Amino acid sequence: MRVINVNMSPPDGFVYRDAHGVLHTADSWKALCRKVRKYRESNKLPMGEPEMDVMAQACQRNSNLCNESKPFEFPPQDSNPKSAVKPRLLSWLNELRKAVEERHEQLVFVSQEEAVARAEICARCAKNVLLPDGCSACRTALTALRNSVMGSHRHADKRLGGCEVLGSDLPTAVHLDEVRIGKAELPAGCWRKTQ
């Protein structure tokens, strides 16, 4: 069976069009499969195998992101939430890339000194999730995404990964002039948190 690499964000998003022509969208493969399952239940349609149906259609549209695998299974519900950071981080970076390249929006950056101070905070934070190295193509794609957002002259701190709470790419985020927020899950001392 062919399955899509769930760590990659497909260019057309997390979408599934059912046999009746209804387009289902979500922010992850897992959420999309849940949505399709719920839709079939509430409309008293044959359940079938939503996960396999979603994966099969995804691989038809994005064959380069798919590979042969054992039958597709999502991790159990109580699995480590840190494993979900990479797809969120890639989605966050891709949205910024679209803002810069497609909508020609100007991002505002902080000084190098401020970025270094923020990186020190994030490097010590328990919510900083270091990403596995991955393949060379994945590393190249991630570097290209970062460069498209912040340019190649800004330093990506190797001690930083993704923010488990915000799903942002910390090597990029520390350079951006971002609004402080009052999210309770952010630890005390976080530079993004309203004090």
C-alpha beads as a LAMMPS data file, in Angstrom:
LAMMPS data file: protein, C-alpha beads

195 atoms
194 bonds

1 atom types
1 bond types

-500.0 500.0 xlo xhi
-500.0 500.0 ylo yhi
-500.0 500.0 zlo zhi

Masses

1 110.0

Atoms # bond

1 1 1 0.000 0.000 0.000
2 1 1 1.230 3.512 -0.820
3 1 1 0.935 6.181 1.884
4 1 1 1.845 9.843 1.931
5 1 1 4.697 11.007 4.151
6 1 1 2.685 12.503 7.038
7 1 1 5.618 14.794 7.942
8 1 1 5.320 16.657 4.659
9 1 1 2.745 19.349 4.002
10 1 1 1.248 18.715 0.542
11 1 1 1.160 21.695 -1.853
12 1 1 -2.629 21.465 -2.252
13 1 1 -3.239 21.117 1.505
14 1 1 -4.955 18.395 3.518
15 1 1 -7.956 17.728 1.272
16 1 1 -10.211 14.833 0.279
17 1 1 -13.053 14.852 -2.265
18 1 1 -15.572 12.090 -1.629
19 1 1 -17.602 10.127 -4.200
20 1 1 -20.464 12.657 -3.912
21 1 1 -18.158 15.545 -4.809
22 1 1 -17.979 16.988 -1.284
23 1 1 -14.576 18.547 -0.582
24 1 1 -13.283 17.956 2.963
25 1 1 -10.387 20.063 4.284
26 1 1 -8.483 20.089 7.577
27 1 1 -5.157 21.180 9.048
28 1 1 -3.630 17.684 9.283
29 1 1 -4.110 14.183 7.849
30 1 1 -5.405 12.916 11.170
31 1 1 -7.993 15.715 11.432
32 1 1 -9.017 15.133 7.813
33 1 1 -9.597 11.408 8.392
34 1 1 -11.659 12.191 11.510
35 1 1 -13.724 14.684 9.511
36 1 1 -14.412 12.168 6.716
37 1 1 -15.338 9.484 9.265
38 1 1 -17.720 11.880 11.073
39 1 1 -19.273 13.009 7.778
40 1 1 -19.961 9.430 6.762
41 1 1 -21.440 8.615 10.182
42 1 1 -23.702 11.661 10.334
43 1 1 -24.958 11.119 6.761
44 1 1 -25.455 7.362 7.276
45 1 1 -23.069 6.550 4.417
46 1 1 -21.094 3.293 4.238
47 1 1 -18.097 3.772 6.522
48 1 1 -15.514 1.903 4.469
49 1 1 -11.961 2.777 5.510
50 1 1 -11.626 6.583 5.660
51 1 1 -7.888 6.529 6.446
52 1 1 -7.095 4.292 3.462
53 1 1 -9.414 6.309 1.174
54 1 1 -7.808 9.620 2.181
55 1 1 -4.281 8.233 1.739
56 1 1 -5.058 6.670 -1.643
57 1 1 -6.441 9.945 -2.989
58 1 1 -3.551 11.944 -1.489
59 1 1 -1.060 9.669 -3.240
60 1 1 -2.883 10.063 -6.567
61 1 1 -2.423 13.838 -6.308
62 1 1 1.089 13.805 -4.742
63 1 1 2.809 10.605 -5.850
64 1 1 6.259 12.121 -5.182
65 1 1 5.384 12.403 -1.451
66 1 1 4.271 8.770 -1.154
67 1 1 6.032 5.488 -0.582
68 1 1 5.235 1.844 -0.016
69 1 1 4.367 1.094 3.573
70 1 1 2.512 -1.209 5.875
71 1 1 -1.210 -0.460 6.287
72 1 1 -1.619 3.126 7.396
73 1 1 -2.153 3.778 11.098
74 1 1 -2.114 6.991 13.060
75 1 1 -0.339 6.977 16.414
76 1 1 -2.575 6.363 19.439
77 1 1 -4.507 9.366 20.748
78 1 1 -2.307 9.715 23.831
79 1 1 0.952 9.658 21.821
80 1 1 3.651 12.235 22.389
81 1 1 2.373 15.636 21.138
82 1 1 5.934 16.575 20.202
83 1 1 5.660 14.314 17.133
84 1 1 3.043 16.686 15.694
85 1 1 5.360 19.715 15.750
86 1 1 7.129 19.144 12.409
87 1 1 4.029 19.268 10.167
88 1 1 2.753 22.339 12.047
89 1 1 6.165 24.019 11.727
90 1 1 6.303 23.335 7.974
91 1 1 2.774 24.666 7.538
92 1 1 3.679 27.808 9.545
93 1 1 6.782 28.400 7.408
94 1 1 4.868 27.767 4.194
95 1 1 2.227 30.352 5.151
96 1 1 4.978 32.914 5.743
97 1 1 6.581 31.992 2.414
98 1 1 3.244 32.594 0.660
99 1 1 2.899 35.959 2.396
100 1 1 6.345 37.016 1.153
101 1 1 6.471 35.455 -2.314
102 1 1 2.839 35.388 -3.439
103 1 1 1.193 38.282 -1.598
104 1 1 4.396 40.406 -1.520
105 1 1 3.941 41.280 2.142
106 1 1 6.823 42.890 4.005
107 1 1 7.890 41.077 7.169
108 1 1 9.325 43.116 10.032
109 1 1 12.474 41.809 11.710
110 1 1 14.013 42.549 15.102
111 1 1 17.657 43.474 15.615
112 1 1 20.316 40.754 15.649
113 1 1 20.832 41.375 19.381
114 1 1 17.115 40.827 20.070
115 1 1 17.088 37.649 17.951
116 1 1 20.094 36.277 19.909
117 1 1 18.416 37.089 23.256
118 1 1 15.219 35.337 22.137
119 1 1 17.189 32.314 20.903
120 1 1 18.797 31.980 24.362
121 1 1 15.332 31.858 25.954
122 1 1 14.057 29.283 23.447
123 1 1 17.188 27.105 23.697
124 1 1 16.493 26.572 27.422
125 1 1 12.734 26.105 27.006
126 1 1 11.064 22.715 27.461
127 1 1 8.657 23.571 24.614
128 1 1 11.566 23.759 22.121
129 1 1 11.231 20.501 20.167
130 1 1 14.350 19.561 18.220
131 1 1 13.497 17.958 14.907
132 1 1 15.058 14.733 13.652
133 1 1 17.669 15.322 10.946
134 1 1 15.613 13.662 8.223
135 1 1 16.828 13.068 4.685
136 1 1 19.014 15.515 2.794
137 1 1 16.089 16.548 0.572
138 1 1 14.033 17.379 3.689
139 1 1 16.873 19.409 5.196
140 1 1 17.369 21.262 1.905
141 1 1 13.633 22.004 1.642
142 1 1 13.519 23.291 5.219
143 1 1 16.551 25.545 4.655
144 1 1 15.010 26.861 1.424
145 1 1 11.733 27.627 3.233
146 1 1 13.571 29.467 5.998
147 1 1 15.662 31.425 3.486
148 1 1 12.570 32.416 1.500
149 1 1 11.123 33.938 4.680
150 1 1 14.109 35.516 6.426
151 1 1 16.810 35.606 3.772
152 1 1 20.084 33.723 3.829
153 1 1 21.946 36.423 5.796
154 1 1 20.089 35.743 9.075
155 1 1 21.475 32.975 11.278
156 1 1 19.310 29.871 11.992
157 1 1 20.306 28.776 15.513
158 1 1 20.903 24.996 15.454
159 1 1 19.819 24.659 19.104
160 1 1 16.269 25.553 18.104
161 1 1 13.549 23.415 16.559
162 1 1 9.807 23.934 16.684
163 1 1 7.645 25.489 19.382
164 1 1 5.415 22.750 20.768
165 1 1 2.787 25.324 21.796
166 1 1 2.672 27.617 18.752
167 1 1 3.841 25.252 16.004
168 1 1 6.309 27.878 14.775
169 1 1 9.828 27.368 13.443
170 1 1 11.925 28.882 16.236
171 1 1 15.086 29.559 14.147
172 1 1 12.868 31.809 12.006
173 1 1 10.462 33.119 14.656
174 1 1 13.175 34.625 16.864
175 1 1 13.985 37.054 14.018
176 1 1 10.402 38.217 13.425
177 1 1 8.737 41.160 15.126
178 1 1 5.811 39.142 16.424
179 1 1 2.905 40.219 18.598
180 1 1 2.937 39.023 22.195
181 1 1 0.058 36.744 23.095
182 1 1 -1.575 35.612 26.329
183 1 1 -1.540 31.874 25.673
184 1 1 -1.563 30.070 29.029
185 1 1 0.463 27.106 27.713
186 1 1 3.470 29.332 27.017
187 1 1 5.978 29.085 29.869
188 1 1 6.858 32.017 32.106
189 1 1 9.647 34.097 30.603
190 1 1 8.689 33.275 26.994
191 1 1 9.394 36.259 24.744
192 1 1 6.089 35.674 22.888
193 1 1 4.008 35.731 26.081
194 1 1 2.354 38.864 27.419
195 1 1 3.845 39.402 30.870

Bonds

1 1 1 2
2 1 2 3
3 1 3 4
4 1 4 5
5 1 5 6
6 1 6 7
7 1 7 8
8 1 8 9
9 1 9 10
10 1 10 11
11 1 11 12
12 1 12 13
13 1 13 14
14 1 14 15
15 1 15 16
16 1 16 17
17 1 17 18
18 1 18 19
19 1 19 20
20 1 20 21
21 1 21 22
22 1 22 23
23 1 23 24
24 1 24 25
25 1 25 26
26 1 26 27
27 1 27 28
28 1 28 29
29 1 29 30
30 1 30 31
31 1 31 32
32 1 32 33
33 1 33 34
34 1 34 35
35 1 35 36
36 1 36 37
37 1 37 38
38 1 38 39
39 1 39 40
40 1 40 41
41 1 41 42
42 1 42 43
43 1 43 44
44 1 44 45
45 1 45 46
46 1 46 47
47 1 47 48
48 1 48 49
49 1 49 50
50 1 50 51
51 1 51 52
52 1 52 53
53 1 53 54
54 1 54 55
55 1 55 56
56 1 56 57
57 1 57 58
58 1 58 59
59 1 59 60
60 1 60 61
61 1 61 62
62 1 62 63
63 1 63 64
64 1 64 65
65 1 65 66
66 1 66 67
67 1 67 68
68 1 68 69
69 1 69 70
70 1 70 71
71 1 71 72
72 1 72 73
73 1 73 74
74 1 74 75
75 1 75 76
76 1 76 77
77 1 77 78
78 1 78 79
79 1 79 80
80 1 80 81
81 1 81 82
82 1 82 83
83 1 83 84
84 1 84 85
85 1 85 86
86 1 86 87
87 1 87 88
88 1 88 89
89 1 89 90
90 1 90 91
91 1 91 92
92 1 92 93
93 1 93 94
94 1 94 95
95 1 95 96
96 1 96 97
97 1 97 98
98 1 98 99
99 1 99 100
100 1 100 101
101 1 101 102
102 1 102 103
103 1 103 104
104 1 104 105
105 1 105 106
106 1 106 107
107 1 107 108
108 1 108 109
109 1 109 110
110 1 110 111
111 1 111 112
112 1 112 113
113 1 113 114
114 1 114 115
115 1 115 116
116 1 116 117
117 1 117 118
118 1 118 119
119 1 119 120
120 1 120 121
121 1 121 122
122 1 122 123
123 1 123 124
124 1 124 125
125 1 125 126
126 1 126 127
127 1 127 128
128 1 128 129
129 1 129 130
130 1 130 131
131 1 131 132
132 1 132 133
133 1 133 134
134 1 134 135
135 1 135 136
136 1 136 137
137 1 137 138
138 1 138 139
139 1 139 140
140 1 140 141
141 1 141 142
142 1 142 143
143 1 143 144
144 1 144 145
145 1 145 146
146 1 146 147
147 1 147 148
148 1 148 149
149 1 149 150
150 1 150 151
151 1 151 152
152 1 152 153
153 1 153 154
154 1 154 155
155 1 155 156
156 1 156 157
157 1 157 158
158 1 158 159
159 1 159 160
160 1 160 161
161 1 161 162
162 1 162 163
163 1 163 164
164 1 164 165
165 1 165 166
166 1 166 167
167 1 167 168
168 1 168 169
169 1 169 170
170 1 170 171
171 1 171 172
172 1 172 173
173 1 173 174
174 1 174 175
175 1 175 176
176 1 176 177
177 1 177 178
178 1 178 179
179 1 179 180
180 1 180 181
181 1 181 182
182 1 182 183
183 1 183 184
184 1 184 185
185 1 185 186
186 1 186 187
187 1 187 188
188 1 188 189
189 1 189 190
190 1 190 191
191 1 191 192
192 1 192 193
193 1 193 194
194 1 194 195
